[in-house]
Amino acid sequence: MKKKADYQKMLLKMIRPLTRHYTDDGSGLYLGAFSAGYGNRIAEMEGFSRVLWGLASYWAGGGEDESLLSVYQKGLAAGTDPEASSY
């Protein structure tokens, strides 16, 4: 039977390789020119938000690895700032 810590480790194992693929302002996750019927910018935002689903649950559940916390804080700030290029 798996414990919460096992799932937390699996999540981190899946998302750690993605770290080098975040855009400079952190608001997107660039994984190549592959999108499902929309432009790359939308695909970057979708990649960013899909990982956030796992991280939000991880952090809310007591996960202690905060190595991506600053990336997501920066990305959310940039993506919600009307003056930012990634708004």
Secondary structure, DSSP 8 states (H G I E B T S, - for coil): ---HHHHHHHHHHHHGGGGGGB-TTSS-B---S--SSS-HHHHHHHHHHHHHHHHHHHHHTT----TTHHHHHHHHHHHT-TTSTT-
